[in-house]
Amino acid sequence: MGRDGLTVTVGATPQAKANGQPSLANELRLLRSSLLYADHVSLVAPSAAWMGDFRPLRGVDADDPWSTVTALPAETLRRLGVEDVTPRDFRRAMRKLGARPVDDPERMENERQWNDAIPALKRQADEVFDSAESVELDMALEAGSVTMVSYGTRFEDPLERQIGWFRDRLSEALADPGSHLLLDDVTTEFMRCPRTG
């Protein structure tokens, strides 16, 4: 991987709390253990990777959807269901709507829809990111000793594709002589099972 010192790749299977929100307990347990002796940790954890795309929703302003929604990253827009058009075309359309008179019927209808949706989106994002687990993970990422491996995976991907992505990233780490692998129990069993299809 081109890094000095010991690199550990942590693999954790997605798990949920009783309330349905993603749990990062396994990810954090493995990260803490790895950081005791590793110089760098690469985290392969779909739940943690996907959560990053929801983080920008915390800054969306229901009173000004035109500027705040158009400023969202492409992956976050996809989480909101913007798939029939490119993020660039979506932003352009939103800016055009926002420039119309405030009593324009189409603008009013779009504004109503966003005003209805934004509080629920913010509430969901706050529930996830105000957790102690999320704060601890953010601190590890910001310190620079942990890297999130998230390229090539999307929350909307079919389950089979998500599973394939997860296995491929862990197989790459296994084949890398410069990295050591640390997995939770579920992921260990998953990697022991032969690939099908």
C-alpha positions as CSV (number, residue, x, y, z in Angstrom):
1,M,0.0,0.0,0.0
2,G,3.0,2.2,0.0
3,R,2.9,3.2,3.7
4,D,5.7,3.1,6.2
5,G,5.1,1.0,9.3
6,L,2.4,-1.6,10.0
7,T,-1.0,-1.3,8.2
8,V,-4.0,-3.2,9.4
9,T,-7.1,-3.6,7.3
10,V,-10.2,-3.9,9.4
11,G,-13.3,-5.6,7.9
12,A,-16.7,-5.4,9.6
13,T,-20.1,-6.6,8.4
14,P,-22.9,-4.1,8.6
15,Q,-25.1,-4.4,11.7
16,A,-28.0,-2.4,13.0
17,K,-29.2,-1.3,16.4
18,A,-32.6,-2.1,17.8
19,N,-33.9,1.2,16.4
20,G,-32.8,0.3,12.9
21,Q,-29.9,2.8,12.8
22,P,-26.5,1.5,11.7
23,S,-24.4,0.2,14.6
24,L,-20.6,0.9,14.5
25,A,-19.8,-1.1,17.6
26,N,-17.9,-3.8,15.8
27,E,-16.0,-1.2,13.7
28,L,-14.9,0.7,16.7
29,R,-13.9,-2.3,18.7
30,L,-11.7,-3.5,15.9
31,L,-10.3,0.0,15.3
32,R,-9.3,0.4,18.9
33,S,-7.6,-2.9,18.9
34,S,-5.7,-2.2,15.7
35,L,-4.6,1.3,16.7
36,L,-2.8,-0.2,19.7
37,Y,-0.1,-1.7,17.4
38,A,-0.7,-0.4,13.9
39,D,0.7,2.7,12.3
40,H,-2.3,2.9,10.0
41,V,-5.7,1.3,9.7
42,S,-7.8,0.9,6.6
43,L,-11.4,0.4,7.4
44,V,-13.5,-1.7,5.1
45,A,-17.0,-1.3,6.6
46,P,-20.0,-0.6,4.4
47,S,-22.1,0.9,7.1
48,A,-19.5,3.4,8.0
49,A,-18.7,4.2,4.4
50,W,-22.4,4.8,3.5
51,M,-22.9,7.0,6.5
52,G,-20.5,9.5,5.1
53,D,-22.8,10.3,2.3
54,F,-25.6,11.2,4.7
55,R,-23.5,13.6,6.8
56,P,-24.1,16.6,4.5
57,L,-27.8,16.4,5.2
58,R,-27.2,17.8,8.7
59,G,-26.5,21.2,7.1
60,V,-29.6,21.4,4.9
61,D,-31.8,24.4,5.7
62,A,-35.5,23.9,5.3
63,D,-36.0,27.6,5.0
64,D,-33.6,27.8,2.1
65,P,-33.8,24.5,0.1
66,W,-32.7,26.1,-3.1
67,S,-29.2,26.9,-2.1
68,T,-28.6,24.2,0.5
69,V,-29.9,21.2,-1.5
70,T,-28.0,22.3,-4.6
71,A,-24.8,22.3,-2.6
72,L,-25.1,18.6,-1.6
73,P,-22.5,16.2,-3.0
74,A,-23.5,13.9,-5.9
75,E,-23.6,10.8,-3.7
76,T,-25.8,12.5,-1.1
77,L,-28.2,13.6,-3.9
78,R,-28.4,10.0,-5.0
79,R,-29.4,9.1,-1.4
80,L,-32.3,11.5,-1.9
81,G,-33.4,9.7,-5.0
82,V,-31.9,12.0,-7.6
83,E,-31.2,9.3,-10.2
84,D,-33.1,10.1,-13.4
85,V,-30.9,13.1,-14.1
86,T,-27.2,13.8,-13.4
87,P,-26.4,15.8,-10.2
88,R,-25.3,18.7,-12.5
89,D,-28.6,18.8,-14.3
90,F,-30.5,18.5,-11.0
91,R,-28.6,21.5,-9.6
92,R,-29.2,23.5,-12.7
93,A,-33.0,22.8,-12.6
94,M,-33.1,23.6,-8.9
95,R,-31.3,27.0,-9.5
96,K,-33.8,27.8,-12.3
97,L,-36.8,27.0,-10.0
98,G,-35.3,29.0,-7.2
99,A,-34.9,32.0,-9.5
100,R,-38.6,32.1,-10.4
101,P,-41.0,34.4,-8.6
102,V,-42.0,33.2,-5.1
103,D,-45.6,32.8,-6.2
104,D,-44.7,30.6,-9.2
105,P,-46.8,27.4,-8.9
106,E,-44.0,25.0,-9.8
107,R,-41.6,26.7,-7.5
108,M,-44.1,26.7,-4.7
109,E,-44.9,22.9,-5.2
110,N,-41.2,22.0,-5.2
111,E,-40.5,24.2,-2.2
112,R,-43.4,22.5,-0.3
113,Q,-42.0,19.1,-1.1
114,W,-38.5,19.9,0.1
115,N,-39.9,21.7,3.2
116,D,-41.8,18.5,4.0
117,A,-38.8,16.2,3.4
118,I,-35.9,18.1,4.9
119,P,-36.9,18.0,8.6
120,A,-37.2,14.2,8.4
121,L,-33.8,13.9,6.6
122,K,-32.1,16.1,9.1
123,R,-33.6,14.2,12.0
124,Q,-32.4,10.9,10.6
125,A,-28.9,12.3,10.0
126,D,-28.8,13.7,13.5
127,E,-29.8,10.4,15.1
128,V,-27.0,8.7,13.3
129,F,-24.2,11.3,13.7
130,D,-24.9,12.4,17.2
131,S,-24.2,9.0,18.5
132,A,-21.1,8.4,20.5
133,E,-20.0,5.8,18.0
134,S,-20.1,8.2,15.1
135,V,-18.3,10.9,17.0
136,E,-15.5,8.4,17.9
137,L,-15.2,7.2,14.3
138,D,-15.1,10.8,13.0
139,M,-12.2,11.6,15.5
140,A,-10.2,8.6,14.2
141,L,-10.7,9.6,10.6
142,E,-9.8,13.2,11.3
143,A,-6.6,12.2,13.1
144,G,-5.4,10.7,9.9
145,S,-4.5,7.3,11.3
146,V,-7.6,5.6,9.8
147,T,-8.7,5.6,6.2
148,M,-12.2,4.7,5.0
149,V,-12.2,2.3,2.0
150,S,-15.4,3.4,0.2
151,Y,-14.6,3.6,-3.5
152,G,-16.9,1.6,-5.7
153,T,-19.7,1.0,-3.2
154,R,-23.1,2.7,-3.0
155,F,-26.0,2.2,-0.6
156,E,-28.4,1.8,-3.5
157,D,-26.4,-1.1,-5.1
158,P,-28.1,-4.5,-5.3
159,L,-27.2,-6.7,-2.3
160,E,-25.3,-9.1,-4.5
161,R,-23.1,-6.3,-5.8
162,Q,-22.5,-4.9,-2.3
163,I,-21.5,-8.4,-1.0
164,G,-19.1,-8.7,-4.0
165,W,-17.6,-5.3,-3.3
166,F,-17.0,-6.2,0.3
167,R,-15.4,-9.6,-0.5
168,D,-13.2,-8.0,-3.2
169,R,-11.8,-5.3,-0.9
170,L,-11.0,-7.8,1.8
171,S,-9.5,-10.2,-0.8
172,E,-7.2,-7.4,-2.0
173,A,-6.1,-6.8,1.6
174,L,-5.4,-10.5,2.1
175,A,-3.2,-10.5,-1.0
176,D,-1.3,-7.4,0.1
177,P,1.9,-8.4,1.8
178,G,2.1,-5.0,3.4
179,S,-1.2,-5.3,5.2
180,H,-2.6,-7.5,8.0
181,L,-6.3,-8.3,8.3
182,L,-8.5,-8.0,11.3
183,L,-12.1,-9.1,10.9
184,D,-15.2,-9.5,13.1
185,D,-16.6,-13.0,13.6
186,V,-19.4,-12.6,10.9
187,T,-16.9,-11.3,8.4
188,T,-14.4,-14.1,9.2
189,E,-17.1,-16.7,8.4
190,F,-18.1,-14.8,5.3
191,M,-14.6,-14.9,4.0
192,R,-14.3,-18.7,4.7
193,C,-17.3,-19.4,2.6
194,P,-16.5,-20.1,-1.1
195,R,-17.6,-17.5,-3.6
196,T,-20.7,-18.6,-5.5
197,G,-21.9,-17.7,-8.9
